[in-house]
Amino acid sequence: MAKKCKVLDCRWFPADIPCEFAISGNEEEVLNIAVRHSVDSHGYRDTPELREQLRALLRDDRRKRAVYLLRDERRKEVA
């Protein structure tokens, strides 16, 4: 079974610096890149607490599912 795609948007995290960074992928890669972004761009420290806060903000990425549904609908129209 394929891993669910997750998304995290920097606008969901309370910060002093406005930021529109967003990423999607599997949970661990999104979390690791989000931590790196938080440290490099916003000055946070990589701590278990930061990782927990970011993990709590992860959401299912429904965009890929929408693409698959659209493809399925097109297949039905052609058939």
Backbone torsions as a table, in degrees:
resi	resn	phi	psi	omega
1	MET	NA	133.9	-179.4
2	ALA	-70.8	146.9	177.1
3	LYS	-70.7	146.4	176.7
4	LYS	-70.8	139.4	177.4
5	CYS	-80.0	134.6	179.8
6	LYS	-114.1	158.1	177.5
7	VAL	-134.4	145.8	174.5
8	LEU	-139.8	132.0	-178.7
9	ASP	-118.4	129.0	-176.6
10	CYS	-60.3	-26.6	179.4
11	ARG	-65.3	-17.6	178.9
12	TRP	-81.0	-13.6	-177.2
13	PHE	-99.1	127.6	-179.9
14	PRO	-66.5	119.3	-178.7
15	ALA	-147.9	156.8	178.9
16	ASP	-76.1	-27.7	-177.0
17	ILE	-98.7	117.9	177.5
18	PRO	-62.1	137.5	-176.2
19	CYS	-152.1	139.9	-179.6
20	GLU	-114.3	22.7	178.7
21	PHE	-65.7	133.4	176.2
22	ALA	-142.6	149.4	-178.8
23	ILE	-146.3	149.2	173.6
24	SER	-136.3	153.3	-179.7
25	GLY	161.9	-162.3	177.4
26	ASN	-73.7	160.6	-170.4
27	GLU	-54.8	-46.4	-176.3
28	GLU	-68.5	-40.9	-179.9
29	GLU	-69.0	-37.5	177.2
30	VAL	-64.2	-45.1	-179.7
31	LEU	-62.2	-45.7	-178.9
32	ASN	-63.8	-42.2	179.4
33	ILE	-70.8	-36.5	177.8
34	ALA	-64.7	-39.3	177.3
35	VAL	-63.6	-46.6	179.6
36	ARG	-59.9	-42.7	178.5
37	HIS	-63.3	-43.1	-179.7
38	SER	-61.2	-39.9	179.8
39	VAL	-72.1	-51.5	-174.5
40	ASP	-71.2	-39.6	-173.0
41	SER	-97.7	-26.0	-173.8
42	HIS	-120.3	-2.3	174.5
43	GLY	79.2	12.3	176.6
44	TYR	-73.9	161.9	174.1
45	ARG	-99.7	145.6	178.3
46	ASP	-76.3	98.6	-179.6
47	THR	-125.7	161.4	175.3
48	PRO	-58.7	-33.8	179.7
49	GLU	-66.2	-42.3	177.3
50	LEU	-62.1	-45.1	-179.8
51	ARG	-62.2	-39.2	178.2
52	GLU	-65.3	-42.5	178.5
53	GLN	-63.1	-43.5	179.6
54	LEU	-67.0	-41.7	179.3
55	ARG	-60.9	-35.8	179.5
56	ALA	-67.2	-22.5	-180.0
57	LEU	-87.3	-12.0	-179.2
58	LEU	-61.4	138.2	176.9
59	ARG	-128.4	156.3	174.1
60	ASP	-64.9	136.3	177.9
61	ASP	-87.7	105.2	-176.2
62	ARG	-86.0	-8.8	-177.7
63	ARG	-62.3	-42.8	-179.3
64	LYS	-65.2	-39.0	178.0
65	ARG	-62.2	-40.3	179.3
66	ALA	-63.0	-39.1	178.1
67	VAL	-63.5	-44.9	179.5
68	TYR	-63.4	-40.5	178.7
69	LEU	-63.6	-40.2	178.2
70	LEU	-63.0	-43.8	178.0
71	ARG	-60.9	-42.6	179.2
72	ASP	-62.0	-41.5	178.6
73	GLU	-62.8	-40.7	178.4
74	ARG	-63.6	-39.2	178.0
75	ARG	-61.5	-40.9	179.7
76	LYS	-64.7	-40.0	-179.6
77	GLU	-65.1	-36.5	-177.7
78	VAL	-74.9	-35.7	-176.3
79	ALA	-66.7	NA	NA
